[in-house]
């Protein structure tokens, strides 16, 4: 069964932005656990790192030292300190071996961005298996995070590139926002934001980026959060469940 994947880019800003992001990715924030949290502490031991098992403090120091070597002692105010790429599988892939997929994701990020990888962490303790790749946008002695991020067109180019080079080989399809009518889309957006109300993601330095992405296409986020939505209107429009369980298109694929 083919189902959709998610790929999103976000910028990490502020002097301590890398440290904060690493504390989340390395699961050292106690505040993210407990009642109301999306993290299942009983599964955290299943998480793993493909790049850097170092502590959040050591990774943040590494980033700082690389900038100092390039002569960057005081980064620009509100400058991009790192870029974070989040790639997620559908929630049903927990039952399968996802390591080959995330290993290919790691290789794709390295080849596509050609920047220093600060960390690459795979999380299996939330609704959907996903990874966080954090890269230092230091190119030719300059921090070029905004250039790497580009505009919305660049994001779509990267999504298409990732789908063609990695995702389609694992039976994954692109989510089709055109299948959601406006009423369903608005309902789904509200459900996602309600579910995230007490989530640490809303305190993230990249929340603004994800908030816009949720508004533009709430479907993959609903998928990650195990949200199901009833059909808002009658007719030929497919329900959320029908969309997520459709066979989709594509040729040969690897089961994961």
N, C-alpha and C positions, 0 to 999 in steps of 0.2 A: 504494500500500500504506500503510495506516494503521499507525502505531507510536506507542509511548508517549513522553511527554515527562517531564521532571523539573523541579520547582520546590521549592526549599528556602530557608528563612530561617535566618540565624545571627546571633549577636551578637558584636561586636568589643569586647573589654574591654581593660583595662590602659592605662597612660599612653602606651605606644608601640604599642598595638594597631593603630591606623590605619596607621602607618608600616609595620609588619610585613605587614599585608594588602596594602598598595599595592606593596611590593617583590615580592610573589608575583604580583600581577595585572599589574604592569608588566614582569615577567620580568627583574628585576635581581639575583636571588639565584643565584649561580653554583652553590651547593650543590644546587639543584634540577635540575641538568643532569647528564648522564653516565650511566654504567652503572646500571641499576635504576630510573632516573627515568621518569616517565610522559610527560615533555615531550620532544617531537621537535624538537630544535634546528634541524633543516633546514626546519621549517615555521613557526618562530616569527615570521619576517618577514611571514607572512600574518595575524597578529593585528592588531587595530585597536581604536581607542577611539572611541566615539560621544560621550562626554562626558569632557573633560579629558585632554589629552596631556601634562600637567605631570608633573614628576618625583615620586616617592613622597614625598620630603622637602617639596616645595612643597605637595602635597595635604594632608599631615599638618599643616603650618603653617597652611594655610587653615582647616582644621577647628578648630584651636586658637584662631585669631583670631576666628572666628565665635562661639565660646563666650565669649571674653573680652569681645566686644562686648555679649553678653547678661549680662555680670556674673558669669560662671562662671569663677572663677580656679582653684579646686581642685575637680575633679569628685569625686563620691562614690566612696568605696572600692568597687571591684568594679562600678562603674557602667557602663552600656552607652555606649560612645563612638561606635559606629556600628552600623548594621544592614547585613548583606550578603545580597543576594538572588542565588541561583544558579539560572539557567534553562538546561537542557540539551536538545539534540536527540539523536535516536538516532545511532549511529555511522555509519550508511549515508548520512547527509545531507552528508558531506564532499564527495560528488560533485556536489552541487547548490549553487546560489547561495543562501546562507543570510542574506545581508544584509537583505532585506526582512523576514524573520522577526525578526531581532534589532533592527531599527529599530522594529518594532511593539512589541517587548518594552520598549524604552527608553521609548516613549510611554506604555505601560501602567504602568510603574513610576512615572513622573512623575505621572500622573493619579491613581494609587491611593494613593500615600504622601504626596504634597504636602509633601515635605521637600527640603532642598537635596541635589542629587546631587553627591557628591564625585568619583565616577568611574563610568564604564560601559565595561568592557573585554570584548572578544570574543576568545576563545581558540580557535584552529584548529589548535593544535600538540599536542593531546592526543587520546585515543581518540574522544571525542565533541565536536562543536562546542558550545560553551557560553559563557555570559556571566556576568560578576560585576558587579552593580550595588551600589555602596556609598553609602548615604545617611546624612546627619547628622540624627539624630532630635531636632532642636532645634525645639520648638513652643511658641509664646507665651513665649519667653525661658527655657524649661526643657528639659532633656534628658529625653525621654520614650520612651526605647528599649524599656523593658519594656512600656509601654502599647501601643506599636505592634506588638510581637511578639505579645502576647496569649497565649492558651493554645492547646492542640492544635486546639480547635474553630475558632479564628481562622485557623490555618494551612490547615485544610481549606476554610474559606470562601474564602481567597485562591486556593487551587489550583482550586477550582470556578469562581471568577470569571475567573481567567486562562484556563482551558480554554474557557469560554464566549465570552470577548471576543477571544482571540488564537489559542490553540493549535488549536482545531477548524477554523479557517479554513485551516490548513496541513496538513490531513489527519492530525493527531495525536490519539491517543486517550489516555485515562487508563489507567495500568497497573492491572490487576485482581489484587490480591493474593489474592483468594478462589480464583483458579485454581491457586495453589500449595498443595499439602498441607504439613503441618508438617515432614515429613522433607525435602522439596525446599527449603522455606524455610530450614531450619537449615543444610542443605548449602550453599546459595547464600550465606548470611550468612558462613559460614566461608571460602568461596572469596574473597569480597570482602575480608574482613579480612586474609587471607593475602596477597592482591595488594597491599594498601595497607601492608604491614608496614614497608617502607622508604620509603614515600611521605611527602613533606613535609606532606601533609594531616593526618597524625596529630600533627604539631607545631603545627597551627593553633590559634588561640585559640577557634575555633568547632567544634573537633573533637567535643566532648561532644554538641553538637546533632546533628552528622552521625552520630555513633556510634549514638545513639538511633534516628535515622531509618533507618539501615541495618538495625538489629534489627527495626524495625516493618515495613519493606518493602524487602528487599534487591534486588528485581528491577530497578528503574531504575539502581541503582549497578552491578549486574552488566552491564547494557546499556552503560553508559558505559565500562566496563573491558574490553569485548569478551569477557566470560566466558560460556561455554556450559555448560549443565548437563545431564547425562543424566537420563532419567526414572527417579525413585527407586522408583516403584511402578507396578504394572500397572493396567489398568482404563481408566476414562474420563478420568483426569487427563491434561492436556496437558503435553507437555514444555516446557522453557524456550524451545527453538528454535521450537516450534509457536506458543507464545504471542507471541513476537517477530515471527513472520512471518505472523500471522493478518491477514485483511483488516480486521477490526474493524468499527465502525459509523460512521455519519456521512453527511452529504450532500456538497454541493459543497465542494471544497477547492482551494487553490492549491499547485501543485507547488513544492517548494523542494529 
